[in-house]
Amino acid sequence: MMSSREDALELIREFESGCREILISRGTSEHELANACLEFQWKFLRMLLEKKSALSCSNRSNGFNKTSSIA
């Protein structure tokens, strides 16, 4: 069984590899590749943060509704 750190590193490696493959298949030049990969990474991180934020808000509102309905 892998640790969560190892799982995270594997996810990052797979993501970077996939980004690179996609960008190369789209004809991105070697010169533009590094910046394009970084742009993909930023978009991915922003998406994760937005989803985490949305889940946190949803969990808080669900928790609030449950406690208010008990009273």
C-alpha positions in Angstrom: 0.0 0.0 0.0 1.3 3.4 -0.9 1.4 6.4 1.4 -0.6 9.4 0.6 2.6 11.3 -0.2 3.6 8.6 -2.8 0.1 8.7 -4.2 0.3 12.4 -4.6 3.6 12.3 -6.3 2.4 9.6 -8.7 -0.7 11.7 -9.5 1.6 14.7 -10.3 3.9 12.6 -12.5 0.9 11.1 -14.4 -0.6 14.6 -14.8 2.6 16.1 -16.1 3.1 13.2 -18.5 -0.5 13.5 -19.8 -0.2 17.3 -20.2 3.0 16.9 -22.2 1.4 14.2 -24.4 -1.6 16.4 -25.1 0.4 19.5 -25.8 2.7 17.7 -28.2 -0.2 16.1 -30.0 -1.7 19.6 -30.4 1.6 20.8 -32.1 3.0 22.8 -29.2 6.6 23.6 -29.9 9.4 22.4 -27.6 10.1 26.1 -26.8 6.4 26.7 -25.6 6.1 23.3 -23.9 7.3 24.3 -20.4 5.0 27.4 -20.2 2.0 25.4 -21.6 2.5 22.7 -19.0 2.6 25.2 -16.2 -0.6 26.8 -17.5 -2.3 23.3 -17.3 -1.0 22.8 -13.8 -2.4 26.2 -12.7 -5.8 25.4 -14.2 -5.8 22.0 -12.5 -4.9 23.5 -9.1 -7.5 26.2 -9.4 -10.1 23.6 -10.4 -9.2 21.5 -7.3 -9.4 24.5 -5.0 -12.7 25.6 -6.4 -14.1 22.1 -5.9 -12.7 21.9 -2.4 -14.2 25.3 -1.6 -17.6 24.3 -3.1 -17.6 21.0 -1.1 -16.7 22.9 2.1 -19.5 25.3 1.6 -21.9 22.5 0.8 -20.9 20.6 3.9 -21.3 23.6 6.1 -24.7 24.4 4.7 -25.8 20.8 5.0 -24.6 20.7 8.6 -26.4 23.9 9.4 -29.6 22.7 7.9 -29.4 19.5 9.9 -28.8 21.2 13.2 -31.6 23.8 12.5 -34.1 21.1 11.6 -33.4 19.2 14.9 -34.4 22.2 17.0 
